[in-house]
Amino acid sequence: MSVAGLAGALLLGLTTVPAYAEPTSDGRPVVVTADGDTAVIDAIDPSSRTAGMLALYTPDAGAETRTNAFGGEAVLRALGGGSYEVLSVCTVLDSCPKPGNNAIPADGAVLSASPPEAGGVDDRRFLRDQLRAGDRVELRNLLIRRASGTLDATDPTAASHPGGVDPATGQCFPGCRGAEQLIAYTPAAGRPTTGTNDYGFEVTVTDGRVTARGGGNSAIPAGGFVLSGHGSRGSWLEGNAPLGAKVTLDGATVTVEVDAESWLLGAERAADAARGTKDAALASCLAIDPKAVDAALAEADTLLTRARDLAATEPERAAELARDATRRAEVAGYRTRESREVEGRGLWVRPIETSPEQIRASIDRIAAAGFNTVFLETVWGGYTIYPSAVAENAGIPAQRPEMRGFDPLKVWIDEAHARGIELHAWTHTFFVGIESGGGPVLRAHPDWAAVEREDVGKTGPQPSRMEPGYFWVDPAIPAVRSHVLATYAEILRGYDVDGLHLDYIRYPVSLPYGADFSYSAYSRQAFTAAHGVDPYTLTPDSPQWPTWNAWRERQVTTFVDAVRTLQRDVAAEKKLSAAVFADPTDGLGKKFQNWGAWVDAGTLDFLTGMSFGTSAGSVGQDTAVMRERVGDVPLYTATYGPLRGSSPDLMLDQVQAVNDADSDGAALFAYNQLNARQQEALREGSFRNRSVVPHADHRAAALAGVTALRETLRRATACAPVARTAEVRARLVAAERLLRPGRPAAAVDAAARQLDKAATAAAGWGSAVQPDFARRTVRDLRMYARWADLA
């Protein structure tokens, strides 16, 4: 058994003969102390720990619980048979070091309690009072379990469900589902789909069992219903209703039961899905290893057969085996995914490691998952992670306190480069943290603060209303600009980073009126001097309001121009990129971030467009909008599956969707939330092949892509007959020759023309070529042509 497999087995007591305790009367997951006291576990590996929740985090959730410091946690080590030893207990109610974000043992779990809702039970006190280091506890009903919740409405309309109506418009929110609500949609509603957006979670129930899970706007089945949750209700649904679970409605009460049959059905569906995607991949000549797929499926089938044999007599054991069968079938499915050989694979990383050894362990995990670009959070919360003379000279602490004594940035760079991974310094440009009073920057320089309209006249820096708790500096103030530029120069000159990555390169959210920025004394005086009116006296109806908006937009754009000039002067070989909002109109209208103008001016080497949607379709649509605006500039769409705790399949679906919408790759947010199962999905699936970074060398990237595509066409004659693809293959040969090292710029331009013509020819292949194969070919030819144009 592998180390990972052993950890999973220990967690659920598979290495000993299970001595299962009798389940509680209602079947809910519980922790039982040595004294017999019990507490209900509300969720297992939830995507977010909401108020009043006692959660259990297993190694599947990742390396740490990622919780805040306001709760309490007990770290457990598995002993087998459902028994655990308590290794440590710490709550915010005590004086102890780790009330949150504890490491999850590979052979154990962490019980984590959040602060209670008003009047609710405080599970932090249970952890503090009932558990001690060295105690033995039992975890029961982790697989076979039940949970219940209360519906807010069934088949809601504006008339029947006022809680689903937007008070600003008098119209229903999408699907008439309000915030923090759980809704049922049945065929009686007379609508084909729920109509919800993808900022929630839904399960489809047919014949009493969960048959599908997703983000939003699910089809309502004729023989069943859809449950749709928003916020914590969506998290509850996601964590308690796996595929195959039994779901019943009794008035407003929802009951979800997970039994052995649930796990068997889930495993069967996962295996059937993997076989289907394997057949589809082979039919379209996608480059996969069918033997590797079959090997994982064979393992799944063996486990599933054993599970069926035990279902009647040992349901808990059957559930465990079926659970393991599901995971092997899922691995088989991951191996049927497309894995491109030339694309960007970015990952944002907040460095919490405090030693070189910890950094090496993290970068090993990142490399194993297949990423080729790391955006390392180098300036955040008002601190630098490295010892900064610029900060010290400005009266700001020279380094994050927990990192003093060594230079994490240098270690991260060296270790990333040793593994062939690019490292870009990710910086918070105008956002300076959430510490009370504005953090180290504004404690040293309160006059640098960005000022919200409603805070004019108040003493001291104030946080944003629309981004609660966030403190900002004013992009217009010369001293702010000088300090940030000096910090960037320090990074570019002093470290072998591959680039500088600008985040929060904008004003704070400045809608609605009254919550807009920035009315600092400097900005008011500067605008008055230029335009003859104090902006604080303007309203959106004032004739000069558009001028005020344009003035604020220029403060951001001219600063990006200044960073570009700096970068070209001191480190021309390094790349400049920015994280921007996907909708250019929204970014400009709310935050004065005119990234379209930056693209037009050639200010950036690549963009990471932030797509916050929870479905594959929404991030694909965002990518299409951005692609149209950015032209040839490399675009890596940022997706948030790790942050949201999305299923591995959904995370891979989003990666595929952005690639199919003509992104040059995907970037995931963030490493600190990337759990073990998501890492496995990337390693076995979309990122299993090593990939060349496009932005580092456009000509080399185009050449690598052309070479790979020519080989694909050579092997794929079953999908693309030689006679039909002759022109494309000939143009690929010509382009490959023109892109070779040492050829003049004119040759590279000629290669781009060859690739454009090849894409046109491939688009006209018609029915003689398998449709999915043709679509991928056209997509990639256009991508390689873009890179050749940039070379």
N, C-alpha and C positions, 0 to 999 in steps of 0.2 A: 504493500500500500504506500502511496506517495505521502510526503509530509502533509500536503494540503488535505489529502483524503483522510489521513490519520486524525488531523485536527477536527474535521467534520464528524468523524466517527466518535471521537471522544466527547464532542459537544453533545451528542445525542445518545451516548451510552452504548455504542455499537461494539466496543472492544471487550465487553463483558456480557455474560448472560443477563439481559435486562431484568431488573427487579422492579418493575413498574409499580408505583403506589397507585391506589385507587384514585381515579379522577374525582375532582370536586363535583358536587351534585349538579352544577349548571354547566360544567365542561369548559369554563374559561381558563386560560393559562394562569398559573399562580406560582408564587415562590412560597415555600414552606420552611420556616426556621427550625432550628434544633429544638425549640420549645413548643413547636406545633402552631405558632402564629402564622397567619397567611396574609398575603396581599395579592390582589389581582394585577396581572401584567396586561396593560392596555394595548400594547403594540409590540411587535417584534421587527427590529430593523426598520423603524419608520423613516420616511424621508425628512420629517421634521418632528421634533419633540414639542408638542403643544402644551398649553397650560393644563395642569392637573393630571398629567400623564406619567405613569410608571412604565418605562420602556425597557426592553431587553435588546442589547446590541450584541450580535454574534460576529465572528470573523467575516461573514459575508458583507457586513456594513463597512468594512475598511479597517484602517490601522487604528483610528481613534473614533470616539463617539461624536466628536465635533459639536458638542453641546456647550452652552455658555456656563458662566461661573455662578449662576443664581440657583442652581438645583443641588443635587447630591448624587453620588455614585458609589456603588459597591463593585469591586473587581473580583471576578470569580474564576477559579480553575476547575476544569471538569475532572471528576474522579471516576466517571463511568456509572452506568445505570441510572442516570438522571440526578446523581449527587454531585455537589460542587463544594469546594473549599473557598471560604471568603479570604481573599488576599489582603484587601484594604477597604476601608469605608471612609468617605469624606463628604461632608455636606456644608453648604454655605452657613448653616446654623452653628458650625464649629470653627475652631481655629485650626485649619489644616490646609495642605497645599493644593489639592486637586479636586474641588467640588464639581468640576466639569472637564470635558475633553480628555478623558483618560484613555490610555492605550488599551486596545481590546486584545487579550491574550489569544494566541493562535490556538491554544487548547482550552479556551474558556469563553467567557462572556462578561458583559458589564450590565448591571441593573442601574438604571438612570431615572431619577425623579425630577420633575419640573416643579416650579412653584405652583400652588393650587389655584384654581379659579375661586372667585369670591364665595366663601362659605363651604368650599370643598375640602375633602380629606387631603392632608399634607403628607404625601408619601415620603418626603424627605425625613420626616420624623420616624417613620417606620424603619428606614435604612439606618438612621442614627441610633435608635433605641433598641432595635431588635437584632442587629447584625454586628458581629465583632470579628476582627481578623482571627483566623484559625477556626471559626465556626464551620459546621457543615450545614448546607441547605439543600433543598430539593427544588427542581423546576419541573412542574407537571403540566401536561396538556399543551406541549409546545407544537405538536403536529395535529393531533386529533383534538379539536377545540370548537368552541362556539363563541359568538359575540352578538350583541344586539345593540340597536340604535333606534333613534326616533326620526321619522320623516317630518320635514317641514311642510311638504305639500305633495300631492299626486296630481299629475297633469295640470300644472298651474296655468292660470291666465291672469291678466291684469285685474280682472274683477274678483277672482277667487283667491288670489294670493298677493296682497299688497306688499308683502315682504320681498317680492321679486321685481318690484317696480322701481325704476330710477326716479327719485324725487325731483331731479333736475329737469327731466323731460316728460315725466308722466307716462313713459312707455316702459314695457318690460325690459329688464336686462336680457341678454341672450338666453333663450330657453325659459325666461321668467324665473331664473335661478339666481337668488341673491347671494351675498357674501356669507360664508360659513353656514351654508345650507345643504341639506341632503334631500334630494327630490326623486320621485319615481315617475317614470313616463311609461304609459301603457298604450296599447292599440286604441283604447277608447278616446285618446286625445285627438285622433284623426289626423295626425301629422306623421310624415315618413321618418323624421329624425328628431332628436331632442332639441336641436336648434341652439345648443350651448356653444360657447367659445371653448378654446382648449386650455383655459386656465383653471382646470379642475381635473377630476378623474371619474371615469365611468366604467361600469361593468354591465354586460348584456347577459340577461338570464333567459334561457330557453328550456322549457320542460323542467323548471325548478333548479337548473344547474347553471353556473357561470360558464358561458361559452366564448366570451370575448372580453378583453380589457383594453381601455384606451383613454385618450385625452378629452375628447369632446365631439359633439354633433353625431352621436352614434345612431345607427339605424335602429328603429324600434321593431322588434320581431313580432310577427303575427301571433306566435304562440308563447309570448313571454312579456318581458318589460326591461327597462333600463334603469339602473340606479346611478345617480349623478351627484357627486359631492364637490363642494368648493372649499378651499382652505383646509382647515383641520378635518372637516368631514370627508374631504377627498382623500386625505392621508389615512383616515380610519378605514375607508373603503379599500384603498390600495393595499393596506397591510392586513386586512382580515378576509378578503374575498378573492382567493386565488382561483385560477381556472379549475373547474370541476366542483367548486363549493356549492352546497345546497343553500338556497336563499328562499325564504318565505316572507310574505307580507301578511300581517294581521292588523288591519286598521292602519295606524301610524307606526306600528312596531315592525322593524326589520330584524330578522334573525338570520345569521349566517352560520352554517355548520360545516366544518371541515372534517370529513371522515376518511377512512381508508379508501373508499370509492372515489373521493375527490382527488386524492393523489394518484390513483390508478388512471382516472380519466385524464388528468393533467399530463401524465407521462405518455399516454397513448397519443394525445393530441400533439405533444412536442415531437414525438417520433414521426408521426404522420407528416407534420409540417416540415421536418428536416428532409424526409424522403421527397416531398413535393418540391422543395427548393433545390435539392440536388438534381432532380430530373429537369427542372427549368433551367438551371445553370448549364447542365450538359447540352440541353437542346439549343441554347444560345451560344455555345462554345465559350463560356466564361472559364477563365483559367482557374480551376480548382483541382484539388487532389481527391478524386473519388474514393481511393483506398482509405484515406484518412477519415473521410466522412463515414464510410462503411464500418471502420473500426470502432468509432464512437457509437454508432447505431447498434453494433453487435453487443457492446458493453451494456447499452441501455436495454436491449431486448433480454439479455440474461438477467439483469436486475428486475425487470418487469415481470418475467416469468416467475421468479422466486416470490415476488410480491403478491402475485395473483394466488399462488399456492397457499400463502399464509393469511390471506385477507379475512377468511372466516374465523380462523382460530387465534391468530395473533395480529389484530388490527394495527397496533402501534408499530410493530416490527414491519408489517407490510407497508405502512405509510412511509417509514424511513427508507425502505428499499425503493418504493415508487418515487419518493423525492429524489433519491440518488439517480434513478433511471431518467427522471426528467432532466436533470442537469447534464447527464451524458448526451441525451438527445439534443439538448440546447447547444452543446459544444459541436455536435454534428451539424446543426443548422448554421452556427457561426462559420464553419469551414466551407459553407456554400456561398459565402458573401464575396463580392468583388473586393480585391485588394490591389490598388493601383501602385505602380512602381515609381511614379513621379507625381508628387503632390505634397502640399504642406500639411503637417500634422502637429498642431500647436497645443500647448497645455499651459494654463496659468498656474503658477505655484506661489503660495505664500510660505516663505521659509520660516518654519517654527523650530527647525533643528538647531541645536546649540553645541554641536561638536562635529568635527570632520567625519567621524564614523557614522553619525546619523545622516549626514548629507550623502555619503556614499550609498547607504542603504536606500535612501529615497531615489537617488538617480538611477540605481539599479532597477528599481520597480518601474520607473518611467521608461527606461530603455527597453525593458522586457515587454512592456505594453505596446511598443512600436512607435512612439512619438519621435519626431526629428527636430522639434523646436520647443524650447522652454521660454516662457515669459516669466522671469523671476522678479517677484515684488521687491524692488530694491529701495524705493522711497515710498513709505506708507505710514499713515497715522502721524505724520509730522517728523518721523525719524528716518534716517538712513540705516541700512543693515550693516554697512561698512563704516570704519572710522573716518569721519568727514571733517576735513579742515575747514571747508566752506561753512558747514553748520556751526562748528565751534567758534569761528570768527564772527558769526552772526548772533552769538549768544544762545544758540540752540544746542542741546546735548549732541555730542559728536557721533553717537551710535545708539541703537536700541539697547536698553540696559541689559536685557537677557543675553545679548550677543557679544558683550564686551569680553576682551581677552583673545579673540581671534577674528579673522576677516572672512565671514561666510561667503561674501561675493566671490572672492578669489577661489575658494574651495569649490563652490558651485561651478564656476567657469571651467576650472581644470578638470573636474570630474565629468562634466557634460561633454567637453571636447574629447576627452579620452574615450568616450563611447559614441563619438560621431554625431552628437546632438548640438545644435546651435543654442546659444543662450543670449537672450535679449533682456536688457534691464527694463523691467516694467515699473513705471513711475506714476504716482498720483500727482498730477500737475497742479491743479488749483484746489483740490480737496485735501484738507490737512488733518482730518481725524474726527473722532467722536469723544475724546476725553473732555471732561468738564472744563469749561473755560476756554476750550479751543485747542488744547494740546500744546506741545512744546513750541510750535511756531508762533501761535497767537499769544501765548504767555510772554514770549520774548518781544513780540511786535504786535500788540493789539491794534495798532493803527493800520495794519495790513488787512484787516478783516473785510470780507465782502458784507455789505449791509443790505438786508431785506427792507423793502419799503415800510412794512409795518413796524420795523425795529428802529427807524430813524429817531434819534434822540435818546435811545437807551444807552446805558453805560456798559462798556465792555463788549467783546464779541458775543454774537448770538447765533444759535444754530438755525438751519433752514426749517421752515414749517413743512414744506412739501417733501423734503428728504429728512425726516425727523432725526435730530441729534447730530447731523452732519455740519461741520464747520468748514468754511471756505475762505480763501484769500481772494482779493479783488484782482482780476486779470489786468486791469488798466493801470494799477499803481506801479510806477517805475521801479521802486525798490523790490517789489514782489517779482517782477520780471527779471531783474538783475540777479536776484538770489536764485531763482529757479534755473536760469541759464548758467550761472556759475556752478550749480550742482551738476547739471548735465555735462558741462565741460570737464568737471572733475571725474565723472564716470567714464566719459569717452576717452580722455587722455590717460587715465590711470588704470584702466582695466581692459582686458582683451575680450570685451563683449562683442557679440555679432551684430548688435544693433540697440537702438533706444526705442522703447515702446511707450507711447503717450496714452495715458488713461486720464479720465476726468479732465479732458482738454476742452473745457466748456464753462459756462456759468452754471450755478445751481438751477434746478427747475424753476422757471420764472412765470408760471401761470398757476392760479388765476392772478388777476390784478390785485395788488396788495401783498402778494407773496413773491413779487418779482425782485430781481437783483440788478445792479448793485448801486446803492445810493450812499456810498462812502463820500466823505468830504472831498477826496481827491476827484472822484468821478464826477461829482456834481459841479465842482469848480472847472474841471477840464471841459466838460460838455457846455457849460455856460459860456466859457471863454470862446469856444468855437462856434456856438449857434445862438447865443444871446438869450437863452432861457434855461432856468434851473429845471432839470428833468424831474425833480420831485414834484413840481407843479403840474406835470403833464398827466393826462389820462389817455386811455386807448382811443378816445374820440378827438384828441387834440391833433391839429394838422402836423405838428412836429413829432408825433409819436413814432411814425415810421423812421424818422431820422435818428431818434434815440435808439430804436432797435438796431438800425444799421451801424450805429456807433459802437454798440456793444458787440455786435458780430465782428467788427473790425479789430477789436481788442484781442479776440481769440485768434482770428486768422493771421494778423500781423505777428502774433507771438509764435504761431507755428512756422511762419516764414523765418523768424529769427532763429528758431531751433534748427531749421534746415540750413541756414547760412552757417551757423556754428558747426553743425555736423560736417558740412562740406569742407570747412576750413581746418578742422582739427582731426577728423576721422572720416575721410571721404569714402573709404572702403567699407564702412559700416552702414547698416540700413536704418532708416527712420520709418516707423510705422505708428499707427494709432488705432485704438479701440473706439468705434463710432457707433451711433445708433443706426439701426437698419433703415429706417424711413428718413431720408434726407430732409423732408419737409418738417417732420416732427422734431428732428434734431435742431433745425434752425429756428423753428417757431417757439420752442420751449426753452432751449438752452443756448441759442446763438452759436451753434456748432455747424458751420457751413462747410462740411467735408467735401461736398461736391466741388467747391471752389478750390480746395486744396488739391484735389485730383486733377482738375483742369490746369493748375499751375505746375504740376509735376512735383509737388512738395513732398509727397510720401512715396516710399518704395513699395509698400503694400499696406492693405487695410485688414483689420479684423472687424467685421460687421456683427454687432451684437443682436442675435435673434432670440428673444425670450420665450418663444412659443413652446408648448408642450407636446406638439404633434409633429410628425414628419412633414405633413403638408404645409404647415404654417412656416417652418423654417425654410422649406423649399421656395415658398412664395417670397419670403423676405430676401432670399438669395437672388431670385430672379430680378427683383426691384433694384437691388444693389448692383448686380452685374450690368444692367442696362445703363446705370449712371457712371460706373467706374471705367468703362471702356476696357482697355488692355491691362490696367494696373492689377497685379495679383490680389485676389480677394480670398481670404480664409474666413468662412462664416463661423462665428462663435455660437456654439450650442451649449445648453445648460443641463444636460442629462445628469451629470454627476451632482451638481448642486441640488437638483430637484429629487434625487434618488430614483430616477427613472429606471425602468426595467432595462436589462442589457439589450434586449431586442429593440426596444424603442430608441435607445441611444444609437444603435447601429443603423436603424431606419433613418434617423435624422442625419447621420453622416452621409448615407447614401443619397438622401434627398438633396442635400446642399451640393454634392458632387454632380448629380444629374441636372441641377439648375445652373450649372456652369461656374461653380466656385472652383478655385484652384486648390482647394483642400478644406479641411475643417479644423477648428480649434475648440477645445473643450474647457469648460469652466466647472470645476477646477480640481487640481490634483488633491487638495486637502479633503475633498468630498468623493473622490473616485474610489468606489468600493471594490472588494476583491472580485466579485462576479462581473462587474463592469470591466475591470482590468483583463480578466480572462476572455471576455467577449472581444475586446480589441485585439488581444494577442492571438486569438484563434481565428478572428474574423477579419474585419476591415483593415487592420494594420499588421496582418501576419507577414506580409512581404516587406522587406526593407524598401524605403522610398527616398528619392532624391528631392531636396528642397528646391522649389522653382525660383524663389527670389534671389538666391545666392549667386547664381550664374544663369541668366536666361538662356544663353546659347547652349550651354551644357545640358540644361534641363530639357530644352526642345530636342536636342540630339538624343538624349536618353529615351525620351518619349517616342520619337520616331523609330528608333532602333527596336524598342519593345513592341510597337504596333506592327512593324514589318514582320517580326517573328510571329506575332499573333495571327496575322493574315496567312502566313505560311502554314500554320498548324490548323487553321479553322476552315479548311476547304469544305467541310460538311455543311457549314453555315453560309459560307461565302465562296461560291464557285470561282475558280481561277479565271475563267474567261470573263466573268462579270466584274472582277476586281482588278483587272489588268491595269487600267489607267491609274487607279489609286496607288497600286504597288509601284508602278513606274515613277510616279511623282514622289513617293516616299524614298525611293532609291536616290533620286536627284536631290531631294532635300537633305538626306543624310550626308551626301557628299559635300553639299554647300555649307553644312553646319560644322564640319570638322575643324579642330583647332588650327589656328593660323590662317584661316581664310579671311579675306578682307570684308569690310562692312557691307559692300555691295553684294557679296555672295550670300550673306546672312539675309539681306533684304530679299534676294531672289528665292531663298529657301522659304521665307514667309509667304511669298506669292505661290510657290508650289503647294504649300500646305493649304492655303485658302482654296486653290483650285481642286485639290484632292478632297476637301470637305464638301465642295459643291458636287463633285462627281459621286461621292458616297451618298449624299442626300438624294441622288437620283437612281440609286440601285434598284428600287422597287421590290417587287415580291420575289425576285430571284435570290435575295439575301435575307437571312433570318432577321426579323424586325428589331429585336433587342440588340443583336450584334451590330446591325447598321446604326442604331441610335447611339450606342457607345462609341463606335468608330467616328461618327460625325462630331460628337461631343469632344472627343480627345483631339481630333485634328484641329478643331477650332482653338482649343486650349494651346496646343503646341504652336499654332500660328501666332497667337497673341504673344507668347514668350519670344518667338523669333522676331516679331516686330519691335520688342523692347530691347533686344540684344544690341 
